[in-house]
């Protein structure tokens, strides 16, 4: 027993020294490659000024066959995205397919957010193959593009892959889009991600644009969108304000 104790102590000391050496080595490696913590946001984060939003084919006929998400939730989520873009003055392109002959008008909730914008009506399933759309994208001149579409596996995938091939950073709003089944929707998202697209959600989009609760110029309007479209989160915001006059930004 007397021999075992010193052996255990020596082993433990060796392990601690090894761990300490590993931590030191990791810190040294970080310094060598120029890593340094700074209060800077990631370049991949969306800002109101660095992207264009494209909303594709949110129309009745397309929604009828969408089964990956319940229709009222889909409408709620894409309206949340539209209101977020309108609040933060994000350039937004509305587009439809076969509006008068097959698919019907854009959701009225979306048109109400942009009452003066006439959606670009196409015949092509691929939004990116319509010159009016790409001309508008070029005119806006942003390097990042956010897309939500019906259906994910057709008008979503086609536009996303085409934009990526043209050199854009593309983000796809998964819960403001939908496919003919949950599996089809998810498989289409996988295909886009493997090609380089970034999946995001509707509430994430709003909060990524707000980013800091101290941004007072958009704080109140952001919370109004949350209360109207944020489900349980929105109820929580309403409750906290009404019961305790609470606010994240100290307003």
Secondary structure, DSSP 8 states (H G I E B T S, - for coil): -HHHHHHHHHHHHHHHHHHHHHHHHHHHHHHHTT----S---TTS--TTSEEEEEE--BHHHHHT--SS-HHHHHHHHHHHHHHHHHTT--EEEEEESIIIII-SB-HHHHHHTTT---EEES-S-GGG-HHHHHHHHHHT-SEEEEEEBSIIIIIHHHHHHHHHTT-EEEEEGGG-B-SSHHHHHHHHHHHHHHT-EEE-HHHHHHHHH--TT-HHHHHHHHHHHHHH-HHHHHHHHHHHHHH---TT--
